[in-house]
Amino acid sequence: MLVVKQIKELQEIIEREKSKGKTIGFVPTMGALHNGHLSLVEIAGQQSDYVAVSIFVNPTQFNDKNDLKNYPRDLDNDVSLLEETACQLVFAPEVETMYPGEDNRQFNFGQLETVMEGKYRPGHFNGVAQIVSKLFDMVKPDKAFFGLKDFQQLAVIKALVKQLNLPIEIVPCPTMREEDGLAMSSRNTRLTEEQRAAAPIIYKTLIEARNKAPQMSVEEVRKWVSNEINQINPFEVEYFEIVDDESLSLISDWNEPVNKVGCIAVFCDKIRLIDNIAFQ
């Protein structure tokens, strides 16, 4: 497995592999890898001839400077974990490499970037689009793999590929969970032992909400989820919305003929956890 930090070296390796007729699978990450990330790499290995993984904590998608500062980083451990997977190339650039100058590009994803995460993290998805578009241009993958845990991000990236007319297939991959149901996240490492023990209440509540849906209105389910989680110290729901899984339009009636997904963001003190669940 190769580890490179420079764009030119990355592109030379990718071009060499493409010249052999190999398909390129790509998994962009911000490091602090866990089994959720590794599952994406394994799926990429099943669907591609050559797998590249990027590790880069992208500053333009953080609207909270403390969150950027505290985001876990451990490149040596990440590389060690990837050595046991289908990954063949790690691209781990410095900030100056990815942003030699200010990136002033502004993307417009309409409603996809104004609800939920977009509402509470202004500028976040523009930063995501900036870095993902740069990485796609450098790697030029045939397929790119993203977890369904970041449901809204996935919708934005699909829209980005469509807007830029990129010949890249975006492959959604299942959310990986701990045995107690907590969605795997790099931020989980920041939870105290007590917080970590309580955190599965998020997914447990989402499952109960789905079970209650036939007997409750959409608005009643929304309120019930927030009330259940807010009762448990130190959790505080930032939002819980039930949306159309493609347009992310808010659902007001279960009879609407669309696939529905419930998306949630919860603060545990200053640590922000997100999750989602499909409503059948």
Backbone hydrogen bonds, N-H to C=O, Kabsch-Sander energy under -0.5 kcal/mol:
donor,donor_aa,acceptor,acceptor_aa,energy
2,L,88,Q,-2.2
4,V,90,V,-3.0
10,L,6,Q,-2.1
11,Q,7,I,-2.7
12,E,8,K,-2.2
13,I,9,E,-2.0
14,I,10,L,-2.4
15,E,11,Q,-2.7
16,R,12,E,-2.0
17,E,13,I,-2.2
18,K,14,I,-2.6
19,S,15,E,-2.2
20,K,16,R,-0.6
20,K,17,E,-0.8
21,G,18,K,-2.1
22,K,17,E,-1.8
25,G,23,T,-0.5
25,G,50,Y,-3.1
26,F,143,K,-2.0
27,V,52,A,-2.3
29,T,54,S,-1.6
38,L,34,H,-2.2
39,S,35,N,-1.9
40,L,36,G,-1.3
41,V,37,H,-1.8
42,E,38,L,-2.1
43,I,39,S,-2.2
44,A,40,L,-2.5
45,G,41,V,-2.2
46,Q,42,E,-1.5
47,Q,43,I,-1.4
48,S,44,A,-1.1
49,D,23,T,-0.9
50,Y,23,T,-2.1
52,A,25,G,-2.9
52,A,50,Y,-0.5
53,V,89,L,-2.8
54,S,27,V,-1.7
55,I,91,F,-2.6
56,F,29,T,-1.9
58,N,56,F,-1.0
61,Q,58,N,-1.2
62,F,59,P,-1.3
63,N,61,Q,-0.6
65,K,63,N,-0.5
68,L,64,D,-1.9
69,K,65,K,-2.4
70,N,66,N,-2.6
71,Y,67,D,-0.9
71,Y,68,L,-0.5
78,D,74,D,-2.3
79,V,75,L,-2.8
80,S,76,D,-2.1
81,L,77,N,-2.4
82,L,78,D,-2.4
83,E,79,V,-1.5
84,E,81,L,-1.3
85,T,82,L,-2.0
88,Q,51,V,-2.6
89,L,51,V,-1.4
90,V,2,L,-3.0
91,F,53,V,-2.7
92,A,4,V,-2.8
92,A,90,V,-0.6
97,T,94,E,-0.7
98,M,94,E,-1.6
99,Y,95,V,-2.7
104,N,102,E,-0.8
109,F,107,F,-0.5
112,L,109,F,-1.5
113,E,110,G,-1.6
114,T,111,Q,-1.5
115,V,111,Q,-1.3
118,G,115,V,-2.0
120,Y,116,M,-2.0
121,R,117,E,-2.1
124,H,121,R,-2.3
127,G,123,G,-2.0
128,V,124,H,-2.1
129,A,125,F,-2.6
130,Q,126,N,-2.3
131,I,127,G,-2.2
132,V,128,V,-2.8
133,S,129,A,-2.2
134,K,130,Q,-1.7
135,L,131,I,-2.6
136,F,132,V,-2.9
137,D,133,S,-2.0
138,M,134,K,-1.8
139,V,135,L,-3.1
140,K,136,F,-2.4
142,D,24,I,-2.2
143,K,24,I,-1.9
144,A,169,E,-2.5
145,F,26,F,-2.3
146,F,171,V,-2.0
148,L,173,C,-2.8
150,D,147,G,-0.8
151,F,149,K,-1.6
154,L,150,D,-2.2
155,A,151,F,-1.7
156,V,152,Q,-2.2
157,I,153,Q,-2.6
158,K,154,L,-2.2
159,A,155,A,-1.9
160,L,156,V,-2.4
161,V,157,I,-2.4
162,K,158,K,-1.8
163,Q,159,A,-2.9
164,L,160,L,-2.5
165,N,162,K,-0.7
166,L,161,V,-2.3
168,I,166,L,-1.8
169,E,142,D,-2.5
170,I,168,I,-0.6
171,V,144,A,-3.1
171,V,169,E,-0.6
173,C,146,F,-2.3
178,E,182,L,-2.8
181,G,178,E,-2.2
184,M,176,M,-2.7
188,N,185,S,-1.3
189,T,186,S,-1.1
190,R,187,R,-1.9
191,L,188,N,-1.5
196,R,192,T,-3.0
197,A,193,E,-1.8
198,A,194,E,-1.3
199,A,195,Q,-1.9
201,I,198,A,-2.0
202,I,199,A,-2.0
204,K,200,P,-2.3
205,T,201,I,-2.3
206,L,202,I,-1.8
207,I,203,Y,-2.4
208,E,204,K,-2.2
209,A,205,T,-2.3
210,R,206,L,-2.0
211,N,207,I,-1.9
212,K,208,E,-2.0
213,A,209,A,-1.3
215,Q,212,K,-1.9
216,M,212,K,-0.7
216,M,213,A,-1.2
221,V,217,S,-2.2
222,R,218,V,-2.4
223,K,219,E,-2.3
224,W,220,E,-2.4
225,V,221,V,-2.5
226,S,222,R,-1.8
227,N,223,K,-2.6
228,E,224,W,-2.6
229,I,225,V,-2.1
230,N,226,S,-2.6
231,Q,227,N,-1.1
232,I,229,I,-1.7
233,N,231,Q,-0.7
235,F,232,I,-2.4
236,E,267,F,-2.1
238,E,265,A,-2.7
239,Y,265,A,-1.3
241,E,263,C,-2.4
243,V,241,E,-0.6
243,V,261,V,-2.8
244,D,249,S,-2.5
245,D,259,N,-2.6
248,L,244,D,-1.9
251,I,242,I,-3.2
256,E,253,D,-1.9
258,V,256,E,-2.2
260,K,279,F,-0.8
261,V,243,V,-2.3
262,G,277,I,-3.3
263,C,241,E,-3.0
263,C,261,V,-0.6
264,I,275,D,-2.7
265,A,239,Y,-2.2
266,V,273,L,-3.1
267,F,236,E,-3.1
268,C,271,I,-3.3
269,D,234,P,-1.3
269,D,267,F,-0.6
271,I,268,C,-2.2
272,R,270,K,-0.5
273,L,266,V,-3.2
273,L,271,I,-0.5
275,D,264,I,-1.9
277,I,262,G,-1.9
279,F,260,K,-2.6
280,Q,278,A,-0.6
